[in-house]
Amino acid sequence: MKVLVTGGAGFIGSNLVTYLCDQGHQVSVIDNLSFGFKDLIDKRAKFYKGSISDNGLLEKILPHMDVVFHLASIATISLSMTKPYIYFDNNFMEGIALLEAMKKTGVKKIVYSSSASSYGNLQKDFFTEEDSPQPTNPYGASKSCFEPALSAYHHSFGIDAIALRYFNVYGPADDQADTPRAVPIWIKAALKGEPLILYWQGKQRRDYVFVEDIARANLLAAEKGKGFRVYNVGCGNGIWMTDIIEELEKLFGRKLSIKDAGERAGDSPHVVADISRIKKELGWEPKVGLKDGLQRTINYYKDRIHKI
């Protein structure tokens, strides 16, 4: 397939680009590098520096593409609490510009990287795709409001649109300086001998999924997804944040220093996926376990820190 990956210089995007290249696909990347890094992009992919709001650039790149993987977004929850406007402008309005360019150039499929932040603080053991989005922060709202737009463009203009609601993704190449994600922050702190910052005393239950599994879900969505469809992408099992610290201590072979940072605005206490739909319809399920995923992530940052 000929594919375009928006946001392909970011954490998930760069991993997806490498996976798609490994599978033999012809990959192009567009990224303005505001949060991503050019050196993360696989050299086999063709890179365009720019924004998805640049209609001229999109109309140059998009013709003859089989599918667009749309990952370009601003993804820091804490920043969305102070500058919500830029999240709706970037994560929603620029997405509309992309859909318009796809419509104009005849590209008929998009796989969208959505977020479990759409669900908010639902009081449930597992979140299903049938649950009504109730985002509790502007980031989650800016991601979820693009899904109805995808539905509209499918029904009105025939664009197949698959939305993947990611839960807690972790793995190599999460190099954004202000990343909110605990795993890379903790691993880098442990490698430097610094304390691990822990919010809510670790009393949060999360669903962690390795980035390589996310990449597989994207490709399956492109190959098998039809119409407008939403899928949860997680492991389907909840894990307490303190359990992740215990696993890291086993892998590092020592006790890690912890700093209690209290509460953090915008966080949800329990977020765990029901992944029965994606298993049944796309044949996807996670393959990388937490221990293996954490070890592979540690190895990446160990090499990265030594190079720096």
C-alpha positions in Angstrom: 0.0 0.0 0.0 0.9 3.6 -0.4 0.3 5.3 2.9 0.6 8.7 4.5 1.4 9.0 8.3 0.6 12.4 9.8 2.6 13.0 12.9 5.1 10.3 11.9 8.0 11.9 13.8 6.3 11.5 17.1 6.3 8.6 19.6 3.6 6.4 18.2 3.9 7.8 14.7 7.6 6.9 14.3 7.0 3.4 15.6 4.1 3.0 13.2 6.3 4.2 10.3 9.0 1.7 11.0 6.4 -1.1 11.4 4.8 -0.2 8.0 8.2 -0.1 6.3 9.0 -3.5 7.8 5.8 -4.9 6.3 6.8 -3.6 2.8 4.5 -0.6 2.5 5.5 2.6 0.7 5.3 5.2 3.5 5.3 9.0 3.4 5.3 11.2 6.5 4.2 14.7 7.2 5.1 16.4 10.5 5.9 20.0 11.4 8.4 18.7 14.1 6.8 20.9 16.8 6.7 17.8 19.1 8.4 15.2 17.0 12.0 14.4 15.9 13.2 13.9 12.4 15.8 11.4 13.5 13.0 9.1 14.7 11.6 8.7 11.2 12.7 5.5 9.4 15.0 6.4 6.6 12.9 4.2 4.2 10.0 6.7 4.5 9.7 9.9 2.5 9.5 12.9 4.8 7.6 16.2 4.3 8.1 18.9 6.8 4.8 20.8 7.2 1.4 21.0 8.7 -1.8 19.2 7.8 -3.4 22.6 7.6 -1.3 23.3 4.5 -3.7 22.5 1.7 -1.2 22.9 -1.1 1.2 20.4 0.5 -1.5 17.9 1.2 -2.8 18.1 -2.3 0.7 17.4 -3.5 1.2 14.4 -1.2 -2.2 12.7 -1.1 -3.0 11.7 -4.7 -2.8 7.9 -5.1 -2.5 7.2 -1.4 -4.4 4.1 -0.3 -4.8 5.2 3.3 -4.0 8.0 5.7 -2.9 7.2 9.3 -3.7 10.3 11.2 -1.7 10.7 14.3 -0.8 14.5 14.2 -2.0 16.0 17.5 -1.0 17.8 20.6 -1.2 15.2 23.4 -0.2 16.7 26.8 -3.2 16.7 29.1 -1.7 19.2 31.6 -1.1 21.8 28.8 -4.6 21.4 27.6 -5.8 22.7 31.0 -4.0 26.0 30.4 -4.3 26.4 26.6 -7.4 24.6 25.5 -7.9 26.6 22.3 -4.8 25.3 20.6 -6.0 21.8 21.3 -9.3 22.2 19.5 -7.5 24.1 16.7 -4.9 21.5 16.2 -6.6 18.3 17.1 -10.0 19.1 15.5 -9.9 21.9 12.9 -6.6 20.8 11.3 -8.1 17.3 11.1 -11.1 18.8 9.2 -8.5 20.3 6.8 -7.0 16.9 6.3 -10.5 15.3 5.5 -11.2 18.1 3.1 -7.9 17.4 1.2 -8.7 13.7 1.2 -12.1 14.4 -0.3 -10.6 16.6 -2.9 -7.9 14.2 -3.9 -10.0 11.0 -3.7 -8.4 9.2 -0.8 -11.0 6.9 0.6 -9.7 5.6 3.9 -8.4 7.1 7.2 -7.2 5.4 10.4 -7.4 7.9 13.2 -5.5 7.8 16.5 -8.1 8.7 19.0 -7.8 8.4 22.8 -9.3 6.7 25.8 -9.4 10.2 27.4 -12.7 10.5 25.6 -14.3 8.4 28.3 -13.5 10.6 31.2 -14.4 9.4 34.7 -17.0 6.7 33.9 -17.6 4.6 36.9 -17.1 1.2 35.3 -14.7 -1.7 35.4 -14.2 -1.7 31.6 -14.9 0.9 29.0 -16.7 -0.2 25.9 -17.1 1.6 22.6 -20.8 2.0 23.3 -20.1 4.2 26.3 -20.9 7.8 25.7 -17.8 10.0 25.7 -17.6 12.2 28.8 -14.1 13.8 28.6 -12.9 15.6 31.7 -10.2 17.6 30.1 -9.8 19.7 26.8 -7.3 17.1 25.4 -9.9 14.3 25.6 -12.6 16.5 24.3 -10.5 17.6 21.3 -9.8 14.0 20.4 -13.3 12.7 20.8 -15.1 15.5 18.9 -13.2 14.5 15.7 -14.9 11.1 15.7 -18.4 12.5 14.7 -16.6 14.4 12.0 -15.2 11.1 10.7 -18.7 9.6 10.8 -20.1 12.5 8.8 -17.4 12.3 6.2 -18.0 8.6 5.8 -21.7 8.9 5.3 -21.6 12.1 3.2 -18.5 11.5 1.1 -17.7 7.7 1.3 -14.5 7.9 3.2 -13.9 4.8 5.3 -12.9 6.0 8.8 -11.6 3.9 11.6 -11.0 5.5 15.0 -8.7 3.7 17.4 -9.1 4.8 21.0 -5.7 4.2 22.6 -5.4 3.5 26.2 -1.9 3.9 27.9 0.7 3.4 25.3 4.3 2.9 26.2 7.5 1.9 24.5 10.7 3.2 22.8 11.0 6.6 21.2 8.7 8.5 23.6 11.2 11.4 23.5 9.0 14.4 23.8 10.6 16.7 26.4 7.3 17.4 28.3 5.7 13.9 27.8 3.0 13.3 30.5 3.5 9.5 30.2 4.7 7.9 33.4 6.7 5.0 32.0 9.3 7.0 30.0 9.5 9.5 32.8 10.1 6.8 35.4 12.6 4.8 33.3 14.7 7.9 32.5 14.6 9.0 36.2 15.7 5.5 37.3 18.5 5.4 34.8 19.8 8.8 36.2 19.3 7.8 39.8 16.6 10.3 40.3 13.3 9.8 42.2 10.2 8.6 40.4 7.3 11.2 40.5 4.1 9.5 41.6 0.7 11.1 41.5 -2.4 10.1 43.6 -0.1 7.8 45.6 -0.3 5.3 42.7 -4.0 4.7 43.4 -4.9 4.7 39.7 -5.7 1.7 37.6 -4.6 1.9 34.0 -4.5 -0.3 30.8 -1.0 -0.4 29.4 -0.4 -1.4 25.8 3.0 -1.7 24.0 3.6 0.6 21.0 4.3 -2.2 18.7 0.9 -3.7 19.4 -0.6 -0.3 18.6 1.2 -0.3 15.2 -0.3 -3.7 14.4 -3.7 -2.5 15.3 -3.3 0.4 12.8 -2.3 -1.8 10.0 -5.2 -4.3 10.6 -7.6 -1.3 10.7 -6.3 -0.2 7.3 -6.6 -3.7 5.9 -9.9 -4.8 7.4 -11.7 -1.7 8.6 -14.8 -0.6 6.7 -17.3 2.2 7.0 -17.1 4.2 10.2 -16.0 2.2 13.2 -14.5 2.9 16.6 -12.3 0.4 18.5 -10.6 0.4 21.9 -7.0 -0.6 21.8 -5.6 -1.7 25.1 -4.6 -4.9 26.9 -8.0 -5.3 28.5 -6.4 -5.7 32.0 -6.0 -3.0 34.6 -2.8 -2.5 36.5 -2.1 -0.2 39.4 0.6 2.4 39.0 2.4 1.0 42.0 2.5 -2.4 40.3 4.4 -0.9 37.4 6.9 0.6 39.8 7.3 -2.9 41.4 7.9 -4.4 38.0 10.5 -1.7 37.2 12.3 -2.4 40.5 12.5 -6.1 39.5 14.0 -5.2 36.1 16.4 -2.7 37.5 17.3 -5.0 40.4 17.0 -2.4 43.1 14.6 -0.3 45.1 13.6 2.9 43.4 13.2 6.3 45.1 9.6 7.6 45.0 8.5 11.3 45.3 4.8 11.8 46.2 3.5 14.6 43.9 -0.1 14.6 45.3 -3.0 15.0 42.9 -2.9 16.2 39.3 -5.8 18.0 37.5 -7.5 16.2 34.6 -6.6 12.7 35.6 -9.1 9.8 35.7 -8.8 7.2 38.5 -9.6 4.1 36.5 -9.3 3.6 32.7 -9.4 0.0 31.4 -10.5 -1.2 28.0 -13.0 -3.8 26.8 -11.2 -5.0 23.7 -13.8 -7.6 22.6 -14.9 -5.7 19.5 -11.4 -5.3 18.0 -10.6 -8.9 18.7 -13.8 -10.1 17.0 -13.8 -7.7 14.0 -10.2 -7.1 13.2 -8.6 -10.2 14.8 -6.3 -8.0 16.9 -5.1 -8.7 20.5 -1.9 -7.6 22.3 1.1 -9.8 22.0 3.8 -7.9 24.1 3.5 -8.5 27.9 4.3 -5.8 30.4 7.6 -7.3 31.6 8.9 -7.7 28.0 7.6 -4.2 27.0 9.2 -2.5 29.9 12.5 -4.3 29.3 12.6 -3.2 25.7 11.8 0.3 26.7 14.5 0.3 29.3 17.0 -0.9 26.7 16.0 1.9 24.4 16.5 4.7 27.0 19.7 3.1 28.3 21.2 3.4 24.8 19.7 6.8 24.3 21.0 8.3 27.5 24.5 6.9 26.8 24.5 8.5 23.4 23.5 11.9 24.8 
